[in-house]
Amino acid sequence: MEEVESREWYLAAYAAEGVPTSDHLKLRTVTLSLSPDSIPEQHVILEILFISVEPYLRGRITGREDGLYSPQFNLDEVIAGFGVGRVIRSKDSNYVEGDIVVSAFTSFAEYCVVPSQFVARRIDPNNGIPLPEYISSIAVTGLSRSSNQRVPGFAAWVGIELLADPKPGSNVFISAAAGAVGMCAGQLAKLRGCRVIGSTGSDEKVRLIKEEFGYDDAFNYHTETNFDAALSKYFPNGIDVYLDNVGGEMLEAALNHVNKHAKVPLCGMISGYNKVWTEREGVRNLLNLIGKEVNMQGFMVGSYVHRFGEFATEMESHLKQGKIGYSKLKIFHGIETFLESLGSLFTSSNVGKVVIQVK
Ligand SMILES: NC(=O)c1ccc[n+]([C@@H]2O[C@H](COP(=O)([O-])OP(=O)(O)OC[C@H]3O[C@@H](n4cnc5c(N)ncnc54)[C@H](OP(=O)(O)O)[C@@H]3O)[C@@H](O)[C@H]2O)c1
């Protein structure tokens, strides 16, 4: 086999606002040469098996650098993320055909050529860990530093363990609580002995996080739409920690319930990702931060790479002892589902970490 056909997603037009459509992201078929001469040194060709679909991708196709945190894709560029693939050709002596690897740079495609510096590690497919776990929230076994920025569990760990650092008995609130970051963050806060409440977008997810991820309670923000009233009910003693994944109205409501010296790590603000900044809901009560001496802090996991080893060791130990469960996955099948799977992040339709199973 000297060449292979591959379908790949590329950026046809920037989407300044709204959920991206087929006007912005398009699928095309390309032919990839597999002949050794055509592969650069220190590169591998991957047959892509799983690829992670994450909210930050939305910020990379707005056409403007406006505070969302990753650089823009160029027009016509193939969209790339974090994935698991099988090596089918190698120009790097560290990898041989048939190796299953985690790659920090994986095209949203069926096959792609990857500089081996982005290949995080080889996986033993028989080690009992399901392959999508390597790009999900929790399983981190042996991931190298080059891939750590994409492990949502690491974001949860930085937010809860490093920035919030809650005491036993602290009242912790987590939004998007059933998502990739949220399901891990809740379990970490429970291990700290906190009382943990989540908000999420369906009754099914409310049940899931209470029954499977140990949340003490949770509410569906689509049915309990008066967030201020909901937080009064769930936090009679106020909020000591709020891990914000959604921003907007929920952040504003949470700031009405913070206790003295509360911590508010800002992980993400997905409610605003499809809007230009002037259309996003404002937070009108920042004044509360002053009198209550609240510490509200944005963070990027990429700034904590030096702590990744610590995180990996802790998480492995939690997993082995059954203190933390494997993540819940929402698997879309086939590379053609990328647009649908990306759009699903901005609804409450999926349960768990969104992954595409390409093969
Ligand atoms: N700072 C960092 O380094 C870092 C790293 C990773 C992720 N993040 C951020 O962390 C957040 C969670 O990421 P994730 O990967 O765990 O995604 P996720 O929670 O698995 O998926 C996104 C979820 O957000 C919720 N959502 C969508 N639109 C919403 C809206 N308008 N209002 C409220 N909730 C909405 C939906 O769940 P519901 O059912 O709850 O509506 C959806 O399932 C995102 O904001 C992401 O950008 C930050």
The ligand as a Gaussian input file, in Angstrom:
#p B3LYP/6-31G(d) Opt

LIG

0 1
 N       -8.344000      26.708000      31.782000
 C       -7.940000      25.586000      31.212000
 O       -6.746000      25.310000      31.097000
 C       -8.986000      24.610000      30.713000
 C       -8.657000      23.292000      30.340000
 C       -9.693000      22.432000      29.929000
 C      -11.002000      22.912000      29.876000
 N      -11.263000      24.210000      30.214000
 C      -12.638000      24.751000      30.226000
 O      -13.382000      23.986000      31.155000
 C      -14.749000      23.996000      30.770000
 C      -15.251000      22.561000      30.703000
 O      -14.537000      21.889000      29.656000
 P      -14.795000      20.342000      29.384000
 O      -13.760000      19.866000      28.454000
 O      -14.974000      19.682000      30.697000
 O      -16.172000      20.390000      28.586000
 P      -17.478000      19.580000      28.926000
 O      -17.955000      20.073000      30.241000
 O      -17.225000      18.137000      28.769000
 O      -18.492000      20.018000      27.771000
 C      -19.066000      21.245000      27.774000
 C      -20.345000      21.280000      28.644000
 O      -20.628000      22.625000      28.969000
 C      -22.004000      22.753000      29.231000
 N      -22.519000      23.950000      28.527000
 C      -22.552000      24.161000      27.197000
 N      -23.084000      25.365000      26.928000
 C      -23.388000      25.916000      28.128000
 C      -23.994000      27.150000      28.510000
 N      -24.382000      28.079000      27.608000
 N      -24.170000      27.381000      29.836000
 C      -23.795000      26.472000      30.760000
 N      -23.227000      25.285000      30.443000
 C      -23.033000      25.022000      29.140000
 C      -22.687000      21.475000      28.700000
 O      -23.025000      20.662000      29.818000
 P      -24.385000      20.895000      30.649000
 O      -25.188000      19.657000      30.491000
 O      -23.919000      21.085000      32.047000
 O      -25.086000      22.074000      30.049000
 C      -21.587000      20.775000      27.924000
 O      -21.683000      19.380000      27.966000
 C      -14.839000      24.721000      29.444000
 O      -15.225000      26.054000      29.688000
 C      -13.406000      24.654000      28.918000
 O      -13.113000      25.702000      28.035000
 C      -10.287000      25.050000      30.630000

